[in-house]
């Protein structure tokens, strides 16, 4: 026997699709559609089934959808007002969102245009799901979604989802088995994002951090934010790093370079006699952050570009010379300097 069946339709009723779909034909995919496609308008349906004696059958089914409300993860809000297309080719099932959004628990909508949901092999039990993410929205909304179970990214970091304001453009991949009771360790994710017009008074408590653009990277055990910005009025180029492991919960670190100048002294309430500092240099700093405690800092510099003058000691350092400066303490109001060496 050789069998070839082809069909197409201009419009489809989702309920009729399930009525015509035999329960023993790709039952996992059929169940997924029945449980997760809450509402949709379907059109341009296509079906192709081929079977040659002695060979496995070959199946293709596809359709376009609009005004769809679809869940792609049990822990995340459904896609709303979705437009796109879906296809089952052999054992591979793919849904692509040409338009759509999620309503985050906090921070408003997240646009997911370009996101795809893939089941690489619908015959595997339990099936593995892949979300190839493309997302844009507010920073709060994005962090709010990443904090939903089982990821709980911000809870692991010991940080609030409203950590910062601004916009985010993200891409990445989430991989997980499709089952009801899903342990966090079975979800893997790798997300890269651009943070735009960023502002936060919670990353470094008591100080306003702002940046036109920073880069975010998040994987299962680490969150990193890097780029140039300002603490108050002081420029910096730094990295924020958080180890997302139980033993590091609530602890993080910021390190990088910061401008050393009179405005640095003014910003951190470090009172030195007028005229002590001239020009600007670069300092290497490390901030250790721990929840509910003042940040501890260490800073060092070779003083290049920085002029110093202490008339009481008849001592000065010109901007053309170098030296050595190190200091440590805690940031508060005002900052507390435990030690300084010059």
N, C-alpha and C positions, 0 to 999 in steps of 0.2 A: 504494500500500500504506500502511496505518496499523497500527502494531504497538504493543501495550501488554502488558507482562509484569509481574506482581507476584508476590512470594513472601515467605513468612515461615517462621521455624522457632523452636522453643523452645530448642534447643541446637544447637551447631555444633562439629564437630571441626576444629581449625585446619588439619590436614593435608588434610582433605576439601575445605575451602574452596579451597586452592591447586589441588587436582586438578580442581575444577569451574570454576576461574577460567581462561578462555582466555588463553594466553600473549601474544596480540596485543591484548588488551583492557586498556588502561591499564597497559602493561608496566612502566613505571617504578614505579608504585604497587605493582604485584604483586611486583616484585623487592624493593622496600623491605620489604613485609610478610614475604616469605620469608626475608630476611636478618636482620631486626631483631626479629621477634616470636619469641623463643626458646621460650616456653611460655605457655599461657594457657587459661583456660576461657571459652568464648564462649557467649552466649545471646541470645535475643530478636533474632535476625537478621532484617533486612528488606531487600528488594530491589525496586526499581521501575525499569523500563526503558521509555522511550517513544520512538517514531520515527514521524514524519509525513513523507510523501513531499516531497522538496525542502528539508527542514529538517534541521539537525544533530540527532543523537539526544540525549536527556536521560536521565541515569543517576543513581540514588541507591542507595547501599548503606550499611547501618549495623548495628552490633551493640554489645552490652555485653560487657565482659570482667571477669574476676576472677582472682586469683592469677597475675597476669601478670608475666613477666620480659621486658622490652622495652628495646632500645637505641635512643635517639633521637639519639645523637651518637657518632661513632667514637672520640672522645677522652675521653668521660666514662663513668663506671660505668653499668650498666643500671638501669632502674627495677625495683625488686623489690616483690613482693606488691602489684602494682598493681590497682586497681579503677577502672572508669570506662567510657567509651564512645568509639566511633570512628564516623566517617561520611565517605563520599565523595559529594559532591553536585556534579554537573557535573564541573568540573576541580579542585575544592577538596577537600583531604583534611585532616581534623582528628582528633586524638586528645586526649581530655581525661582527666586523672588526678583522679578524685574521692578517691582515696587512693593512697598509695605513698611509697616512699623510695629514696634512693640511699645507698650505703655509700661514704663518702669515703675516700680513701687515708689521711688522718689526721683524727682528731676525731670519728669515729663517724658516725651516720646523719644525713641531711638529709631532712626531711619535704617532699614536693613536692605536697601536696594543693592542687588548683586550677590546677596547671600545664597548659598546652596546647601541643601540637606541631602546627604547621600547615605544609602545603605549599600555598601559594596557587593554584598552577597546575601540575598534574601533567604537563602537556604540554610545559613548558619544559625545555630540556636545557642544562646540568644543572639539575635542580629546585632551587628555593630553599627552605630550611627556616627556620622561625621558631619559637623557643622563647619562649613567653610565661610567664615564670618566676614562681612563687610558692614560696618556700622558707623553712624554719625549721630551726634546729639550733644547734650550737656555732659560735662564731666561727672556730675552727680548722678545722672541717669545711668551712665555707663558703669560706674562703680556700684550702683545699686543693683544692676543686673548681675555683675560679677560676684556680688555678695549673696546671691540666692543659693540655697543648697543644691547640689552637694559641694559646690566650689567654696562658698563662704570666704571669698578672698579677703575682704576687709576685716572680717571677724578674726581671721587668722593673723592679720597684721596688727590687730588691736587698734584699728583706726576707724573713724566714722565714714559713712559713704559721702557725706557732705564735706569731705576733706578739702576740696578746692572748688572754685567756680571757673568756668571757661567752657570751651568746646573741645570735642574729641572726634578724630577720624581714625577708626581702628580696622585692622584686619587680622585674621588669625584662624586657628583651627581648634575645635573641641572634638574629642573622640570619646565615645562612651558606649557600653552595652545597653541595649534597649530593654530594660526590665524595671519593674515597679520599685523594688527595694534596691537602690543604687548607692553603694558605698562611695565616699568621696575619693578614695584611693584608686577607684576604677575609672575615674574621669581624668583624662590628660588634656592639657590646654597649652597653647603657645600663641600669645597675642602681642602684636606690635601696634602702637598708637601714637599719633601726633596730638599733643595737648596744645591748644591755641588760646591766646588771651588768658593765660592761667593766673589765678590769684588765690592765695591761701594764707590764713593767719593761724592754721592748725598744724602745718608741717613743722614749723619752728615756732612753738608757742611764744606769744608776746611779740612776734615780729611778722610783718606783712611780707610775704614772698610773692613776687610777680614775675612773669616772663611772657614774651610774645609767642614763643614756641619751645616746647620741650618734648623729648621722646620717651615713651613708656614701653617697657618690655615686661611681660608677666608670663611666667611658667609655673608649674606646680609648686615649686619650692622657693621661688624668688620673685620679688617685684623690684624693678629698677626704673627710676625716672632721672633723666640726664639732660643737661643743656645750660644755656646762659640765661641769666635773669638778674633780679635785684632783691636784696634784703633791705627793705626800706628804700633808701636812695643809693645803696652801695652795690655796685656791680659784682657778679660772681659767675663762675663757670664750674658747675658742681654736679655730683651724682648723689641721688637719694637711693639707698638700698635697704631692702627689708627681706629677711629670711623668713619664709612662710612655714616655719616648723614650730611644733608646740613649745620647744625649749626657748625659742626666740620671740614668743608672742609678746607684743607690746614694746619690743625693742627694735630700733632701726638706727641707721647711721647716714649722715650727710658728710661728704668730703669733696674737696676740690680747691679752687683758687678764688681768692677774694681780694678786692682792692683795699690796700692800706693807705689811708689818707686822713685828712681832718674830718671829712664827712663820715668815715668809719668810726672815728672817736665820738663824733656827735651822735651817730645812730645808736651806739651801744653805751652811751652815757659814761664814757671813760674820760674823766676830767684831768687834763694836763694843762700846764700854763700856756697862755696864748702865745703863739709863735713857735711852739716846740716842734711842730711838724710842718713840712713844706713839700709840695709835690705829691706824687702818688707812686706806690710800689705794689708788688704782688705778695700775698701771703698764702701759704698752704695751710688749710685748716681741716679739722675733723670735728664733727659734732656727734656725740653719742646721745641718742634720744631714747628715753624710757617713759612709758605712760605714767602720768601723775607725778613726774619729777622734773626739776629744771634741767634743761639740756647742758651737758658738760662739753667744754670746747678745749681744743689745743690748736695753736696757730704758730707758724714759724715763717721766717722770711730772711732773705739775704740783703734786704733793704735797698736793692738797686732801684734808682729813681726816686728814692725817698730821702728828703733832707731832714735832719734832726738838729735841734739846738737846745742846750741846757746852760744858760748863761750863769746860773748859780755855781756851776762846776767849771766854768770857762771851757766848755767842751762842745764840739759840733761835728756833724758828719755831713759832707756835701752830697748833693744829689748824684754826683759823678762817682762816688765811692760805694763800696759795699761793706756789709758787716754781718751781724748775726743777731736775730731777735727770736725769742720763743716765749710763749705765755700760755697759761692754762687757767681754767676756772669754770664758772657756771654762768649761763645767760639768764638774767632775770631783769627786774626793774629796781635798781640798776644792776648791770652785770657785776659779778664778783670775780676778781682776779686773785687766784690762790698763789701763783708764782709768775715771775717775769724775769727774764735774763736778757741783757743787752751787751 
